Amino acid sequence: RSGRPDADTVYEIGSVTKTFTALLLADAVARGTLKLDAPVAQSLPDYRIPRLGARELTLLDLATQSSGLPRLPDNMTPAQLDNPYADYSADKLKTFLAGHTLARTPGSQYEYSNLGFGLLGTALATAAHKDYAALVSERITGPLGMAHTGVTLKGEMLARLAPGHGVGGVPAANWDFTSLAGAGALRSSAADMLRYLQALMHPDSAPALPGLRLVQQPQRAAGAASEQIGLAWHLRQLGGRTVVWHSGMTGGYASFIAFTADGERGVVVLANATSSLDDLGLDALLPQLRAADQAPLAGEVLAQYLGRYQLAPGFVLTVSALDGTLMAQATGQSPAPVYPVKSDEFAYRVVEAHLQFQRGADGKVNAVVLHQGGRAMPAPRIIGEPPPAPKEIKLAVDELRQYAGSYVLAPAFRIAVMEEGGRLFIQATGQGRSEVFPSARDEVFSKLVDAQISFRRDAKGAVSGLVLHQNGQHVPGPRAVD
């Protein structure tokens, strides 16, 4: 699409699709055709659904991210790394489920799963004797007049599509879904998403969607101590108000939708780039959080905390300042703002984590403790200058071509290496393409994130694998022969 974006410009909304899938479930419950505690197997008689003892997997387990299923199936080996869900068929899904053993009792623990919501979408569509796209159109987007929302890119939706961009602004391919459509297949526009938001905030205005209230009701504890989950929607207390929210991301797009449970404020943010929109969205939803409690700090106050802190070997937390706000960036991750809650203590917004700075006998900050997920991780301040960044060198094109290929780091995670015009590019499963640069023979590094790759050779001198060095981990990946 050329020209400036407008209200009808189309974006992939990624995991915000899960809220539509949850609304399909709530709609079926309100109509009396399904029950929340119904076993998934009842809707999918041709599938062998895993269970643990007598405890069956239910629709509610899937809808509250507590199914016990992994984030992704281990037989997901995409033919196109930049379109990872496109060829994951119903047959592959059946095969995975038939051979999978649950590691924990369904309903016992929150564990985010794209697989679980994809399975929920398949179950709901099968029970309704329709495909997922048709069911969303009939039950949600049709009644709300969301003309530019759907699964398939064609006609006016395709003409209005904003091109996606991955890390570093590299053009990214669109993602297509088959059997796991309920996890992230939808595309939409700002105008359509505002219609959806208004219906959620004021359910009585959309009588054709009787499940709008049910999706917002808390069902189970979520991953953070102060957070709950309804049907897909997360509920968190912020600034004395209950915020209902969800976010999404694909290989080239990001999305965020949130509203206050009292129906007074709501926000939708869409972008054609893979960059988290959570803080931007929350600032727009509740600006008083920043204005009242997170006012910019004086430079001399911030300066006390700036520096690098060693969380683990190869894993460093870098603390910097931007426009009066403290920024924290862990190795291989994007910087995130943290806000003061009391003396020497700063909290993240969306993730349940905070930083407690510690001082030595001289009163100067000498360490920080990262509190997250029930863990307290101490990190002493690193004295001295950071190690020098790798220096780029030139390698012959023939040398670069030796690295081209696909490398398997996990059953559902590969890194593709490509040589184009004397430059080397990598693309990991589900991520955008980015350039890497040689620092020595068989050694390359990224300028976008703190990551390096070492290529390995066999006894004959042929490149046989690689090792990814990132976040203090060293992950080997043999070269694929398929």
Secondary structure, DSSP 4 states (H G I P E B T S, - for coil): --S---TT-EEE-GGGHHHHHHHHHHHHHHHTS--TTSBHHHH-TTS----BTTB--BHHHHHTT-S---SS-TT---SSTTSTTTT--HHHHHHHHHH---SS-TTSS----HHHHHHHHHHHHHHTTS-HHHHHIIIIIHHHT-TT-BSS--HHHHHTBPPPB-GGG-B-PPP--STTGGGT--EEEHHHHHHHHHHHH-GGG-TT-TTHHHHHS--EE-SSTTEEESSS-EEEEETTEEEEEEEEE-SS-EEEEEEETTSS-EEEEEESSSS--HHHHHHHH-HHIIIII-PPPPHHHHTTT-EEEEEETTEEEEEEEETTEEEEEETTS--EEEEEEETTEEE-SSSSEEEEEEE-TTSSEEEEEEEETTEEEEEEBPPSPPPPPPPP----HHHHHTT-EEEEEETTEEEEEEEETTEEEEEETTS--EEEEEEETTEEEESSSSEEEEEEE-TTS-EEEEEEEETTEEEEEEBP--
